[in-house]
Amino acid sequence: EYPTYRIVGPLRGPFQLVRVNQVGGVDEVLQVTSEFQLVAGEVATINTRPGEQGITSSSGTLDFKVFGFNPNFWALQPGGNIIEIRIPPFEEGTTIPRVDPPPQFIEATFKPTYLGM
């Protein structure tokens, strides 16, 4: 299933939406560029479903370019999934400063597929 993310600002890119495995390793990454900017209280919705992929914001200022070249819109795996938002520095020991305080709210939802028997 492909998730839809709802993010309430403030938040400024770049950042990553990451699905991690049970031992903390990275399975999938969706990169979001510095084109992404939300002011306090502004809401962005990222839809990752095939054929519907895109982004909208309550101010109407965001568009697909926030994902950069060839974005990876990954699906959730069956069972539990751990999804993180990673704001620079992405790796320990780098000198890239954090760009903003954490966003007020991030929600991931998906539409389950019913496989009737």
C-alpha positions as CSV (number, residue, x, y, z in Angstrom):
1,E,0.0,0.0,0.0
2,Y,1.2,3.5,-0.8
3,P,1.0,6.0,2.0
4,T,-0.3,9.6,2.0
5,Y,1.5,12.0,4.3
6,R,0.0,15.1,5.9
7,I,2.6,17.5,7.3
8,V,1.8,20.6,9.4
9,G,4.5,23.3,9.4
10,P,6.7,24.8,10.1
11,L,9.2,22.8,8.1
12,R,11.7,23.6,5.5
13,G,13.5,21.2,3.2
14,P,15.7,19.4,2.5
15,F,14.5,16.3,4.4
16,Q,13.8,12.6,3.9
17,L,10.8,10.4,4.5
18,V,12.4,7.0,5.3
19,R,11.1,3.5,5.9
20,V,13.4,1.7,8.2
21,N,13.6,-2.0,9.0
22,Q,13.4,-3.6,12.4
23,V,17.1,-3.2,13.1
24,G,17.2,0.4,12.1
25,G,18.6,0.1,8.6
26,V,17.2,2.1,5.7
27,D,14.9,0.2,3.3
28,E,13.4,3.1,1.3
29,V,13.9,6.9,1.0
30,L,11.8,9.7,-0.5
31,Q,14.0,12.8,-0.8
32,V,12.4,16.2,-0.4
33,T,14.4,19.2,-1.7
34,S,15.0,22.7,-0.3
35,E,12.1,23.8,-2.6
36,F,9.8,22.5,0.2
37,Q,8.8,25.2,2.7
38,L,5.8,25.3,5.1
39,V,5.1,28.2,7.5
40,A,3.7,27.5,10.9
41,G,0.2,26.0,10.6
42,E,0.4,25.4,6.8
43,V,-0.5,21.9,5.7
44,A,1.1,19.8,3.0
45,T,-0.3,16.5,1.7
46,I,2.1,14.1,-0.2
47,N,0.3,11.4,-2.1
48,T,2.5,8.5,-3.2
49,R,-0.1,6.3,-4.9
50,P,0.8,5.4,-8.5
51,G,-1.2,7.5,-10.9
52,E,-2.0,10.1,-8.2
53,Q,1.5,11.0,-7.0
54,G,2.0,14.6,-6.1
55,I,1.9,17.3,-3.4
56,T,-0.6,19.9,-2.4
57,S,-0.4,22.6,0.2
58,S,-3.0,24.8,2.0
59,S,-1.3,27.8,0.5
60,G,-1.0,26.3,-3.0
61,T,2.7,27.1,-3.2
62,L,4.2,23.6,-3.5
63,D,4.5,21.5,-6.6
64,F,6.2,18.3,-7.8
65,K,9.6,19.9,-8.1
66,V,10.0,19.5,-4.3
67,F,10.9,15.8,-5.0
68,G,13.8,16.5,-7.3
69,F,14.7,14.2,-10.1
70,N,13.2,10.7,-10.3
71,P,11.5,10.5,-6.8
72,N,11.2,7.1,-5.1
73,F,7.5,6.8,-4.0
74,W,7.8,3.6,-2.1
75,A,5.0,1.3,-0.7
76,L,4.4,0.1,2.8
77,Q,5.3,-3.5,3.5
78,P,2.7,-6.0,5.0
79,G,2.6,-5.7,8.8
80,G,4.1,-2.9,10.8
81,N,6.2,-0.2,9.2
82,I,8.5,2.3,10.8
83,I,8.6,5.6,9.0
84,E,10.9,8.5,10.0
85,I,11.4,12.0,8.9
86,R,15.0,12.9,8.8
87,I,16.1,16.5,8.8
88,P,19.8,17.3,8.1
89,P,22.2,16.2,9.2
90,F,21.1,12.9,7.8
91,E,24.1,11.1,9.2
92,E,25.9,11.5,12.5
93,G,29.1,13.4,12.4
94,T,28.2,15.7,9.5
95,T,28.4,19.5,9.9
96,I,25.1,20.3,8.2
97,P,23.0,22.3,10.7
98,R,19.3,21.5,11.4
99,V,17.2,23.7,9.2
100,D,14.1,24.1,11.4
101,P,12.5,22.9,14.6
102,P,10.6,19.6,14.0
103,P,7.2,20.0,12.2
104,Q,4.1,20.3,14.4
105,F,2.5,17.2,13.1
106,I,3.2,14.4,10.6
107,E,0.6,11.7,9.7
108,A,0.8,8.8,7.4
109,T,-2.3,7.1,6.1
110,F,-3.0,4.4,3.5
111,K,-6.0,2.8,1.9
112,P,-5.9,-0.9,2.6
113,T,-6.7,-3.3,-0.2
114,Y,-9.3,-5.9,0.8
115,L,-8.4,-9.3,-0.5
116,G,-11.7,-11.2,0.0
117,M,-11.7,-14.9,0.2
